[in-house]
Amino acid sequence: MTGDRKPGRPRSEATRRAILSAAIDELTSRGYSQLSIEGIAARAGAGKQTIYRWWPSKADVVLDALLDEAASKITVPDEGSLHADLDAFLTATFRQRGQRPVLVGLMAEALLDPTFATQFRDRFLFGRRDALRTVLTRASARGEIAADVDPEMLLDIVFGVLWYRLLLDHASLDDDAGRQLATLVVRAAR
């Protein structure tokens, strides 16, 4: 055997997409606690063995589905100013509030499974932080962030608000909340 190809049948991109889409659909209709590999397989028209060959658990399927969604729906904006970039990023992020059951389920799984917690942190949470860090780095280069402001603290503020509201569901995550948070972060950055 030559190259990096693994033995066995190559992954079908269409089947992979069908499985990831089915995982999101199952989550939306059933919730994370009722989600099963069997349900995902039935909805996707794929075999359970295919899913288990590609993902070790339902949490890993959902994580990949969520990563695909985030990559396609929440881009790194470049509107020319910190406030405009933050507003665009947070508005896009908060518009995904329908993903609350998915995110809460994955956070719960991460609390219970240290191996999955590492995957969730490294692949999803740090990926989203890196996207926002790009916005902050550009703003810093434009002189919009004071030299004594810790950008990591600004990231913690943004994601702290996001996760606190997601997990407790005590206040909305809507466009207005995104704009208010953007304004607060810009003030803090000065």
N, CA and C of each residue as an Amber inpcrd file, in Angstrom:
protein
   570
   0.8400000  -1.1740000   0.0000000   0.0000000   0.0000000   0.0000000
   0.8820000   1.2330000   0.0000000   0.5300000   2.2090000  -0.7980000
   1.3380000   3.4130000  -0.8940000   0.5550000   4.6110000  -0.3930000
   1.2620000   5.6720000  -0.0500000   0.6070000   6.8970000   0.3940000
   0.0910000   6.7960000   1.8160000  -0.8020000   7.7390000   2.1510000
  -1.3440000   7.8040000   3.5060000  -2.7230000   7.1750000   3.6230000
  -3.2000000   6.5510000   2.5740000  -4.5340000   5.9750000   2.5890000
  -4.5890000   4.8140000   3.5770000  -5.6490000   4.8390000   4.4100000
  -5.8560000   3.7560000   5.3710000  -6.4870000   2.5750000   4.6580000
  -6.3050000   1.3680000   5.2120000  -6.9310000   0.2020000   4.5950000
  -8.4530000   0.3050000   4.7070000  -9.1590000  -0.3830000   3.8060000
 -10.6130000  -0.3710000   3.8300000 -11.1780000   0.6490000   2.8660000
 -12.4960000   0.7130000   2.8770000 -13.2020000   1.6120000   1.9720000
 -12.9770000   3.0670000   2.3850000 -12.7020000   3.9570000   1.4230000
 -12.5130000   5.3740000   1.7710000 -13.8430000   5.9840000   2.2290000
 -13.7360000   7.0010000   3.0520000 -14.9190000   7.7160000   3.5240000
 -15.6650000   8.3400000   2.3550000 -16.9510000   8.2320000   2.3920000
 -17.7910000   8.9210000   1.4220000 -18.1470000  10.2800000   2.0110000
 -17.8170000  11.3400000   1.2950000 -18.1210000  12.6840000   1.7690000
 -19.6300000  12.8890000   1.8840000 -20.3760000  12.3240000   0.9510000
 -21.8420000  12.4560000   1.0080000 -22.3970000  11.7710000   2.2540000
 -21.8710000  10.6000000   2.5780000 -22.3320000   9.8880000   3.7750000
 -21.9200000  10.6470000   5.0290000 -20.7060000  11.1620000   5.0490000
 -20.2510000  11.9380000   6.2090000 -21.1660000  13.1330000   6.4380000
 -21.4730000  13.8630000   5.3780000 -22.3460000  15.0380000   5.4990000
 -23.7500000  14.6310000   5.9480000 -24.2610000  13.5180000   5.4180000
 -25.5880000  13.0410000   5.8040000 -25.6150000  12.7020000   7.3000000
 -24.5600000  12.0920000   7.7940000 -24.4770000  11.7330000   9.2100000
 -24.4150000  12.9860000  10.0780000 -23.5950000  13.9560000   9.6940000
 -23.4820000  15.1830000  10.4870000 -24.7900000  15.9650000  10.4710000
 -25.4450000  16.0080000   9.3390000 -26.7410000  16.6830000   9.2420000
 -27.7840000  15.9530000  10.0890000 -27.7720000  14.6350000  10.0260000
 -28.7120000  13.8410000  10.8200000 -28.4680000  14.0430000  12.3160000
 -27.2240000  14.1780000  12.7100000 -26.9130000  14.4040000  14.1280000
 -27.5330000  15.7150000  14.5970000 -27.4070000  16.7760000  13.8040000
 -27.9970000  18.0630000  14.1710000 -29.5210000  17.9500000  14.1930000
 -30.1010000  17.2930000  13.1950000 -31.5620000  17.1330000  13.1510000
 -32.0720000  16.3300000  14.3480000 -31.3740000  15.2670000  14.6920000
 -31.7680000  14.4570000  15.8540000 -31.6640000  15.2600000  17.1450000
 -30.6070000  16.0390000  17.2670000 -30.4490000  16.8820000  18.4510000
 -31.5880000  17.8850000  18.5700000 -31.9320000  18.4870000  17.4530000
 -32.9880000  19.4880000  17.4510000 -34.3240000  18.8740000  17.8460000
 -34.6010000  17.6980000  17.3480000 -35.9040000  17.0910000  17.6290000
 -35.9470000  16.2960000  18.9330000 -34.8320000  15.7240000  19.3620000
 -34.8550000  14.8310000  20.5230000 -34.0730000  15.3510000  21.7270000
 -33.1060000  16.2390000  21.5030000 -32.2590000  16.6920000  22.5940000
 -31.0580000  15.7780000  22.7600000 -30.0480000  16.2860000  23.4390000
 -28.7990000  15.5410000  23.5600000 -28.9730000  14.2550000  24.3580000
 -29.7230000  14.3180000  25.4350000 -29.8450000  13.1260000  26.2950000
 -30.5450000  11.9680000  25.5790000 -31.4180000  12.2640000  24.6440000
 -32.1340000  11.2200000  23.9000000 -31.4640000  10.8540000  22.5780000
 -30.3970000  11.5580000  22.2560000 -29.6780000  11.2990000  21.0130000
 -29.0120000   9.9270000  21.0800000 -29.0710000   9.2020000  19.9640000
 -28.4020000   7.8970000  19.9140000 -27.7560000   7.7060000  18.5500000
 -26.7570000   6.8690000  18.5230000 -26.1100000   6.5120000  17.2600000
 -27.1330000   5.8380000  16.3500000 -28.0090000   5.0320000  16.9190000
 -29.0450000   4.3590000  16.1370000 -29.9460000   5.3690000  15.4400000
 -30.3560000   6.3980000  16.1770000 -31.2170000   7.4320000  15.6050000
 -30.5220000   8.2190000  14.5160000 -29.2520000   8.5350000  14.7440000
 -28.4750000   9.2550000  13.7280000 -28.3550000   8.3940000  12.4740000
 -28.0130000   7.1210000  12.6620000 -27.8360000   6.2130000  11.5210000
 -29.1330000   6.0800000  10.7260000 -30.2460000   5.9060000  11.4190000
 -31.5350000   5.7610000  10.7270000 -31.8710000   7.0190000   9.9340000
 -31.6890000   8.1740000  10.5460000 -32.0170000   9.4370000   9.8670000
 -31.0840000   9.6790000   8.6800000 -29.8190000   9.2770000   8.8040000
 -28.8360000   9.5090000   7.7390000 -28.8900000   8.4500000   6.6420000
 -29.5590000   7.3350000   6.9230000 -29.5490000   6.2310000   5.9660000
 -28.1890000   5.5690000   5.8990000 -27.5120000   5.5240000   7.0370000
 -26.1750000   4.9350000   7.1210000 -26.1900000   3.8280000   8.1780000
 -25.1940000   2.9910000   8.1480000 -25.0880000   1.9350000   9.1340000
 -24.4370000   2.4330000  10.4250000 -24.8640000   1.8500000  11.5520000
 -24.2340000   2.1960000  12.8350000 -22.7450000   1.9200000  12.7940000
 -22.3610000   0.8270000  12.1510000 -20.9510000   0.4690000  12.0930000
 -20.1350000   1.5290000  11.3630000 -20.7400000   2.1730000  10.3670000
 -20.0430000   3.2600000   9.6630000 -19.7730000   4.4010000  10.6250000
 -20.7770000   4.7560000  11.3950000 -20.6210000   5.8570000  12.3520000
 -19.5510000   5.5060000  13.3840000 -19.6400000   4.3200000  13.9420000
 -18.6530000   3.9270000  14.9580000 -17.2370000   3.7870000  14.3780000
 -17.1360000   3.4850000  13.1050000 -15.8130000   3.3880000  12.4860000
 -15.1900000   4.7820000  12.3570000 -16.0290000   5.8090000  12.1590000
 -15.5290000   7.1630000  11.9530000 -15.5010000   8.0070000  13.2190000
 -16.3610000   7.7030000  14.1870000 -16.4330000   8.4840000  15.4290000
 -16.5670000   7.5310000  16.6150000 -15.8240000   7.7540000  17.6950000
 -15.8840000   6.8420000  18.8350000 -17.1510000   6.9800000  19.6900000
 -17.8720000   8.1000000  19.5850000 -19.0560000   8.2910000  20.4310000
 -20.0060000   9.2780000  19.7890000 -21.2140000   9.3520000  20.3430000
 -22.1880000  10.3220000  19.8230000 -21.6760000  11.7450000  20.0330000
 -20.9730000  11.9850000  21.1270000 -20.4350000  13.3250000  21.3760000
 -19.4560000  13.7280000  20.2860000 -18.6570000  12.7930000  19.8070000
 -17.6950000  13.1010000  18.7420000 -18.3930000  13.3990000  17.4140000
 -19.4960000  12.7000000  17.1320000 -20.2810000  12.9940000  15.9260000
 -20.8310000  14.4100000  16.0190000 -21.4200000  14.7150000  17.1710000
 -22.0250000  16.0320000  17.3730000 -20.9620000  17.1260000  17.3130000
 -19.8040000  16.8840000  17.8810000 -18.7240000  17.8690000  17.8410000
 -18.3410000  18.1790000  16.4000000 -18.1720000  17.1550000  15.5620000
 -17.8390000  17.3990000  14.1600000 -18.9620000  18.1460000  13.4510000
 -20.2110000  17.8060000  13.7570000 -21.3480000  18.5020000  13.1510000
 -21.3410000  19.9770000  13.5510000 -21.0680000  20.2230000  14.8080000
 -21.0300000  21.5950000  15.3120000 -19.8720000  22.3780000  14.6950000
 -18.7290000  21.7530000  14.5400000 -17.5820000  22.4110000  13.9020000
 -17.9040000  22.7890000  12.4550000 -18.5710000  21.8950000  11.7400000
 -18.9760000  22.2050000  10.3690000 -19.9240000  23.3970000  10.3430000
 -20.9010000  23.4010000  11.2550000 -21.8680000  24.5090000  11.3220000
 -21.1620000  25.8220000  11.6350000 -20.2940000  25.8120000  12.6250000
 -19.6050000  27.0400000  13.0330000 -18.7380000  27.5760000  11.8950000
 -18.0480000  26.6860000  11.1990000 -17.1690000  27.1240000  10.1060000
 -17.9600000  27.7700000   8.9790000 -19.1680000  27.2770000   8.7360000
 -19.9380000  27.8150000   7.6140000 -20.7800000  29.0270000   7.9950000
 -21.1190000  29.1870000   9.2720000 -22.0510000  30.2470000   9.6590000
 -21.4420000  31.3800000  10.4730000 -20.2760000  31.1480000  11.0780000
 -19.6590000  32.1900000  11.8990000 -18.2490000  32.4380000  11.3730000
 -18.1380000  33.4010000  10.5060000 -16.8470000  33.7080000   9.8970000
 -16.1190000  34.7570000  10.7400000 -14.8590000  34.9670000  10.4110000
 -14.0700000  36.0010000  11.0790000 -14.2570000  37.2870000  10.2700000
 -15.0230000  38.2350000  10.8120000 -15.3090000  39.4450000  10.0440000
 -14.1060000  40.3790000   9.9660000 -14.0950000  41.1970000   8.9350000
 -13.0890000  42.2430000   8.7950000 -13.8070000  43.4890000   8.2740000
 -14.4460000  44.1800000   9.2140000 -15.2620000  45.3470000   8.8840000
 -14.4830000  46.6580000   9.0230000 -13.2420000  46.5830000   9.4910000
 -12.4090000  47.7670000   9.5540000 -12.2690000  48.4110000  10.9220000
 -13.0630000  47.9790000  11.8850000 -12.9230000  48.5190000  13.2450000
 -13.2640000  47.4270000  14.2440000 -12.7320000  47.5660000  15.4560000
 -13.0000000  46.5880000  16.5000000 -14.4930000  46.4930000  16.7680000
 -15.1660000  47.6290000  16.9010000 -16.5900000  47.5980000  17.2250000
 -17.3970000  46.8980000  16.1270000 -17.1320000  47.2320000  14.8860000
 -17.8650000  46.6080000  13.7750000 -17.5570000  45.1160000  13.6720000
 -16.2810000  44.7530000  13.8670000 -15.9090000  43.3360000  13.8160000
 -16.5570000  42.5500000  14.9510000 -16.5030000  43.1050000  16.1560000
 -17.1310000  42.4310000  17.2980000 -18.6280000  42.3010000  17.0990000
 -19.2460000  43.3650000  16.6260000 -20.6860000  43.3390000  16.3990000
 -21.0440000  42.2400000  15.4000000 -20.3030000  42.1540000  14.3060000
 -20.5660000  41.1250000  13.2950000 -20.3220000  39.7220000  13.8500000
 -19.2160000  39.5410000  14.5720000 -18.8820000  38.2260000  15.1240000
 -19.9240000  37.7870000  16.1540000 -20.2680000  38.6890000  17.0650000
 -21.2090000  38.3280000  18.1280000 -22.6260000  38.1530000  17.6010000
 -23.0160000  38.9610000  16.6500000 -24.3420000  38.7870000  16.0540000
 -24.4440000  37.4160000  15.3930000 -23.4350000  37.0450000  14.6180000
 -23.4400000  35.7240000  13.9690000 -23.4090000  34.6070000  15.0070000
 -22.6180000  34.7880000  16.0470000 -22.5240000  33.7710000  17.0930000
 -23.8490000  33.6310000  17.8310000 -24.4250000  34.7410000  18.2430000
 -25.6680000  34.6960000  19.0110000 -26.8470000  34.2500000  18.1620000
 -26.7720000  34.4220000  16.8620000 -27.8510000  33.9230000  15.9950000
 -27.8780000  32.4000000  15.9620000 -26.8370000  31.7760000  16.4440000
 -26.7970000  30.3190000  16.5240000 -27.3890000  29.8180000  17.8420000
 -28.1430000  30.6740000  18.5220000 -28.7080000  30.3070000  19.8270000
 -29.5890000  29.0590000  19.7580000 -30.0640000  28.7190000  18.5680000
 -30.8150000  27.4770000  18.4020000 -29.9490000  26.2530000  18.6890000
 -28.6460000  26.4570000  18.7130000 -27.7180000  25.3660000  19.0110000
 -27.5480000  25.1610000  20.5110000 -28.3100000  25.9210000  21.3250000
 -28.1640000  25.8150000  22.7750000 -28.2070000  24.3640000  23.2740000
 -29.2070000  23.5500000  22.8590000 -29.2230000  22.1690000  23.3620000
 -27.9690000  21.3870000  22.9780000 -27.4390000  21.6710000  21.8000000
 -26.2250000  20.9830000  21.3490000 -25.0520000  21.3740000  22.2360000
 -24.8670000  22.6750000  22.4170000 -23.7290000  23.1620000  23.1920000
 -23.8170000  22.7520000  24.6570000 -24.9940000  22.8440000  25.2270000
 -25.1620000  22.4370000  26.6290000 -24.9040000  20.9390000  26.7730000
 -25.4030000  20.1530000  25.8270000 -25.1570000  18.7070000  25.8630000
 -23.6810000  18.3670000  25.7570000 -22.9800000  19.0640000  24.8690000
 -21.5470000  18.8100000  24.7230000 -20.7680000  19.2640000  25.9520000
 -21.1660000  20.3730000  26.5400000 -20.5040000  20.8240000  27.7680000
 -20.7240000  19.8080000  28.8890000 -21.9370000  19.2840000  28.9980000
 -22.2180000  18.2590000  30.0110000 -21.3610000  17.0230000  29.7690000
 -21.2740000  16.6060000  28.5200000 -20.4420000  15.4500000  28.1680000
 -18.9820000  15.7120000  28.5250000 -18.5210000  16.9360000  28.2640000
 -17.1310000  17.2860000  28.5650000 -16.8670000  17.2350000  30.0700000
 -17.8560000  17.5710000  30.8680000 -17.6860000  17.5010000  32.3230000
 -17.6040000  16.0610000  32.8130000 -18.2350000  15.1450000  32.0840000
 -18.2640000  13.7410000  32.4970000 -17.1500000  12.8930000  31.9060000
 -16.6340000  13.3060000  30.7560000 -15.6570000  12.4920000  30.0280000
 -14.4050000  13.3170000  29.7540000 -13.3350000  13.1090000  30.5260000
 -12.1200000  13.9000000  30.3580000 -11.4950000  13.8030000  28.9610000
 -11.6070000  12.6540000  28.3200000 -11.0570000  12.5060000  26.9770000
 -11.8210000  13.3860000  25.9970000 -13.1450000  13.3310000  26.0850000
 -13.9480000  14.1880000  25.2130000 -13.7400000  15.6630000  25.5620000
 -13.5650000  15.9610000  26.8470000 -13.3480000  17.3520000  27.2730000
 -12.1530000  17.9580000  26.5510000 -11.0980000  17.1890000  26.4030000
  -9.9120000  17.6710000  25.7000000 -10.2350000  17.9600000  24.2370000
 -10.9640000  17.0430000  23.5920000 -11.3640000  17.2440000  22.1960000
 -12.2450000  18.4850000  22.0480000 -13.2240000  18.6210000  22.9250000
 -14.1580000  19.7470000  22.8720000 -13.4230000  21.0660000  23.0820000
 -12.5480000  21.0880000  24.0680000 -11.7780000  22.3030000  24.3490000
 -10.8590000  22.6450000  23.1850000 -10.0640000  21.6760000  22.7470000
  -9.0500000  21.9470000  21.7350000  -9.6410000  22.2170000  20.3580000
 -10.6540000  21.4690000  19.9860000 -11.1860000  21.5920000  18.6260000
 -12.2650000  22.6520000  18.5070000 -13.1490000  22.7610000  19.4750000
 -14.2460000  23.7220000  19.3470000 -13.9880000  25.0040000  20.1270000
 -13.8410000  24.8930000  21.4330000 -13.7150000  26.0980000  22.2480000
 -12.4960000  26.9290000  21.8520000 -11.3420000  26.3030000  21.7230000
 -10.1450000  27.0500000  21.3340000 -10.2420000  27.5500000  19.8930000
 -10.9300000  26.8110000  19.0440000 -11.1300000  27.2600000  17.6670000
 -11.9390000  28.5410000  17.6020000 -12.9960000  28.6200000  18.4080000
 -13.8070000  29.8410000  18.4520000 -13.0050000  30.9840000  19.0670000
 -12.2150000  30.6800000  20.0950000 -11.3640000  31.7180000  20.6930000
 -10.3410000  32.2230000  19.6770000  -9.7750000  31.3180000  18.8830000
  -8.8030000  31.7270000  17.8630000  -9.4450000  32.6570000  16.8430000
 -10.6940000  32.3760000  16.4740000 -11.3920000  33.2370000  15.5180000
 -11.5370000  34.6470000  16.0860000 -11.9660000  34.7460000  17.3300000
 -12.1220000  36.0640000  17.9410000 -10.7600000  36.7060000  18.2220000
  -9.7590000  35.8980000  18.5290000  -8.4130000  36.4290000  18.7440000
  -7.9010000  37.1260000  17.4710000  -8.2490000  36.5970000  16.3130000
  -7.8810000  37.2350000  15.0450000  -8.4630000  38.6460000  14.9730000
  -9.7110000  38.8010000  15.3840000 -10.3560000  40.1180000  15.4060000
  -9.5940000  41.0510000  16.3440000  -9.2510000  40.5550000  17.5270000
  -8.5510000  41.3830000  18.5120000  -7.1340000  41.7310000  18.0610000
  -6.4620000  40.8090000  17.4230000  -5.1020000  41.0550000  16.9400000
  -5.1080000  42.1540000  15.8810000  -6.0570000  42.0990000  14.9640000
  -6.1670000  43.1620000  13.9560000  -6.4740000  44.5020000  14.6080000
  -7.3780000  44.4960000  15.5910000  -7.7300000  45.7410000  16.2850000
  -6.5220000  46.3040000  17.0250000  -5.7330000  45.4380000  17.6170000
  -4.5300000  45.8730000  18.3230000  -3.5420000  46.5150000  17.3500000
  -3.3890000  45.9120000  16.1790000  -2.4910000  46.4590000  15.1600000
  -2.9690000  47.8300000  14.6770000  -4.2840000  48.0510000  14.7150000
  -4.8390000  49.3540000  14.3190000  -4.7950000  50.3630000  15.4690000
  -4.3240000  49.9260000  16.6400000  -4.2420000  50.8150000  17.7920000
  -5.5460000  50.9730000  18.5510000  -6.4750000  50.0540000  18.3580000
  -7.7790000  50.1540000  19.0150000  -7.8230000  49.4860000  20.3930000
  -6.7650000  48.7910000  20.7470000  -6.7000000  48.1460000  22.0530000
  -5.4890000  48.7060000  22.7900000  -5.7400000  49.2150000  23.9860000
  -4.6600000  49.8020000  24.7820000  -3.5970000  48.7470000  25.0720000
  -2.3590000  49.1860000  25.1580000  -1.2280000  48.2790000  25.3630000
  -1.3240000  47.5050000  26.6710000  -1.9640000  48.0860000  27.6880000
  -2.0490000  47.4170000  28.9880000  -3.2720000  46.5070000  29.1230000
  -4.0430000  46.3350000  28.0540000  -5.2240000  45.4650000  28.0890000
  -4.8170000  44.0660000  27.6530000  -5.1830000  43.0810000  28.4550000
  -4.8820000  41.6820000  28.1590000  -5.9380000  41.1260000  27.1990000
  -5.5600000  40.8190000  25.9540000  -6.5500000  40.3040000  24.9970000
  -7.1890000  38.9920000  25.4520000  -6.4410000  38.1880000  26.1980000
  -7.0110000  36.9260000  26.6880000  -8.1610000  37.1940000  27.6680000
  -8.0440000  38.2730000  28.4440000  -9.1250000  38.6450000  29.3440000
 -10.3520000  39.0850000  28.5480000 -10.1340000  39.7960000  27.4520000
 -11.2560000  40.1880000  26.6010000 -11.9500000  38.9510000  26.0240000
 -11.1660000  37.9620000  25.6230000 -11.7440000  36.7030000  25.1350000
 -12.5630000  36.0310000  26.2320000 -12.0130000  36.0030000  27.4410000
 -12.7380000  35.4010000  28.5600000 -14.0540000  36.1280000  28.8390000
 -14.0410000  37.4400000  28.7200000 -15.2670000  38.2080000  28.9440000
 -16.3220000  37.8080000  27.9230000 -15.9540000  37.7950000  26.6580000
 -16.9170000  37.4500000  25.6070000 -17.4620000  36.0420000  25.8040000
 -16.5630000  35.0770000  25.9310000 -17.0260000  33.6960000  26.0210000
 -17.6220000  33.3810000  27.3930000 -17.2070000  34.1120000  28.4150000
 -17.8360000  33.9540000  29.7200000 -19.3010000  34.3370000  29.6710000
 -19.6120000  35.4650000  29.0510000 -21.0020000  35.8940000  28.8990000
 -21.7750000  34.8690000  28.0710000 -21.1860000  34.4570000  26.9610000
 -21.8500000  33.4940000  26.0860000 -22.1940000  32.2090000  26.8340000
 -21.2120000  31.6010000  27.4850000 -21.4450000  30.3200000  28.1540000
 -22.3330000  30.4690000  29.3850000 -22.1930000  31.5470000  30.1150000
 -23.0420000  31.7550000  31.2910000 -24.5010000  31.8270000  30.8570000
 -24.7690000  32.5810000  29.8050000 -26.1490000  32.7000000  29.3340000
 -26.6410000  31.4050000  28.6860000 -25.7690000  30.7010000  28.0080000
 -26.1750000  29.4210000  27.4250000 -26.5210000  28.4010000  28.5040000
 -25.6620000  28.2850000  29.4910000 -25.8450000  27.2460000  30.4940000
 -26.9870000  27.5470000  31.4600000 -27.1390000  28.8060000  31.8520000
 -28.1830000  29.1420000  32.8250000 -29.4900000  29.5650000  32.1710000
 -29.4280000  29.9930000  30.9250000 -30.6140000  30.4190000  30.1790000
 -31.4100000  31.4760000  30.9540000 -30.6950000  32.3610000  31.6160000
 -31.3480000  33.3790000  32.4450000 -31.5670000  34.6930000  31.7060000
 -30.8950000  34.8790000  30.5750000 -31.0250000  36.1040000  29.7910000
 -30.8110000  35.7440000  28.3210000 -31.2880000  36.6120000  27.4740000
 -31.2780000  36.2910000  26.0480000 -29.8850000  36.3770000  25.4280000
 -29.7500000  35.6360000  24.3580000 -28.6000000  35.7240000  23.4610000
 -29.1640000  36.1310000  22.1100000 -29.3600000  37.4280000  21.9350000
 -29.9390000  37.9160000  20.6990000 -29.0590000  39.0140000  20.1230000
 -29.5110000  39.5970000  19.0200000 -28.7160000  40.6430000  18.3730000
 -28.4250000  41.7930000  19.3210000 -29.4170000  42.1760000  20.1280000
 -29.2190000  43.2810000  21.0630000 -28.1470000  42.9390000  22.1020000
 -28.1740000  41.7130000  22.6070000 -27.1530000  41.2890000  23.5710000
 -25.7720000  41.3040000  22.9190000 -25.6870000  40.8920000  21.6620000
 -24.4240000  40.9190000  20.9350000 -23.8850000  42.3350000  20.7920000
 -24.7840000  43.2700000  20.4350000 -24.3630000  44.6720000  20.3020000
 -23.9160000  45.2470000  21.6430000 -24.6490000  44.9370000  22.7170000
 -24.2760000  45.4410000  24.0440000 -22.9260000  44.8980000  24.4760000
 -22.7000000  43.6150000  24.2400000 -21.4250000  43.0160000  24.6080000
 -20.2890000  43.6090000  23.7710000 -20.5250000  43.8210000  22.4920000
 -19.5040000  44.4380000  21.6350000 -19.1250000  45.8170000  22.1800000
 -20.1080000  46.6100000  22.5610000 -19.8590000  47.9440000  23.1030000
 -19.0660000  47.8570000  24.3950000 -19.4020000  46.9390000  25.2840000
 -18.6730000  46.7700000  26.5410000 -17.2200000  46.3890000  26.3050000
 -16.9950000  45.4680000  25.3790000 -15.6290000  45.0060000  25.1070000
 -14.8030000  46.1340000  24.4910000 -15.3990000  46.9130000  23.6070000
 -14.6680000  48.0480000  23.0220000 -14.2880000  49.0450000  24.1110000
 -15.2020000  49.3160000  25.0250000 -14.8780000  50.2180000  26.1520000
 -13.7430000  49.6460000  26.9970000 -13.8180000  48.3570000  27.2640000
 -12.7770000  47.7210000  28.0810000 -11.4250000  47.7280000  27.3760000
 -11.4550000  47.6460000  26.0510000 -10.2160000  47.5930000  25.2650000
  -9.4780000  48.9230000  25.2520000 -10.1770000  49.9880000  25.5040000
  -9.5510000  51.3180000  25.4890000  -8.8000000  51.5200000  26.7710000
